[in-house]
């Protein structure tokens, strides 16, 4: 029996409390289809988190039980607002095991790097990248993008790890529909956000390849150094997929690093409906994506993959003396995550990813993704059949952008306010959680279908409520 200073005095009592919490958590997951999608946090609960620093200990379990109804709502089948995966109950078991082990997965020879290597091997296979490639399990696509851009920078400017980039004018390219994490990566790496060239899109919201080529040529004439181009596999605004093979061809001819932001869209390689449009991912030098989106792994877990292991390792491998490896003992092992990214202290994320893939298999995950895409097409038809709804963009994957337009001659600004208010009232009434975005400078209702629990009936409830609230607002 453990006698640590901070261990329970009564293990039987602790075990009973843990079982209670597990039962309450499972009850929540089992009944996730019912009730409100989102509930505002009541002031009485907020007050419990404004107390003075605790000097003496007391039980926190009752308060923890109270927070269960007040999450974002992404486990509910009518959460459509942002690209959040819904998770699965099976993830709880892996998280319990991980918490009990309290593993630091940054390095050394233990089970965590063994499992992480297995997951990375599977991912390279899924994405069609070389078996000899490498990667890292990270918190999400944001940090994955920073890692990828650093490797791209280091490959272009040799010695940049020690000397920096000083006045070297590196520039990169991405589309106007790309995620903000790319711009953030340029900022964090000291490249400057102005070094990221934003390329205009065509009518399908995909990067315009001719504009890309012209920007590259102009930057070279101006004495700048193009070093990378980022393609998007599933734009967060409305799901557009860039011509990845076309970008790869340009990158090769111009000697540019080709990175793909596949935060949620890359997962569609598991299915059949979008597979061909995503096949260009296999041509990428690096790829960033999330497990906690369309893979449905519980938060948080993302991944960065590289075609060339040596390039990846060269950007991060530089251990201090106290991290020196050995051929035997705990300091051994052939995979230390710290050699491939900036984190030494890392949680055991790979366990829940491994368990998820093992339990469900990629065929079931692919079928779930394809069903989401079919649901988006169903919603597209419903929008088309309603006189007061108009589609604002194509639906290449699982995202619908549309607008409520009553049969009245209203100004664009007024319609913007009505559509924004529709979304807020849907959220506040607990009916559904869509979000808003701007398409061609007009507010659109954005419905992202990433939840494996969503049914056609949920979309019918959404559309009926939008029409009801829209007419309610126009009468006012």
ABEGO torsion letter per residue (X at the ends): XBABAABBABAAAAAAAAAAAAAAAAAAAAAAABEBABBBBBAAAAAAAABBBBABBBBAAAAAAAAAAABAGAABAABAABBBBAEBAAAAAAAAAAAAAGBBAAEEBBAAAAAAAAAAAAAAAAAGBBAABBBBBBAEAAAAAAAAAAAAAAAABBGAAAAEAEABBBBBBBBAABBAAAAAAAAAAGAEAAABBBBBBBAAGBBBAAAAAAAAAAAAAAGBBBABBBBBBGBAAAGBBBBAAAAAAAAAAAGBBBBBBAAAAAAAAABAAAAAAAAAAAABABBBBBAABAAGBBOBBBBBBBABAAAAAAAABBBBAAABBBABEAABEABBAAAABABABBBBAAAAAAAAAAAAEAAAAAAAAAAAAAAAAAAAAAAAABAABBBABBBABABBBBBBBBBBBBBAAAAAAAAAAAAAAAAAAGABBBBBBBBGGBBBBBBBBABAABBAAAAAAAAAAAAAAAAAAAAX
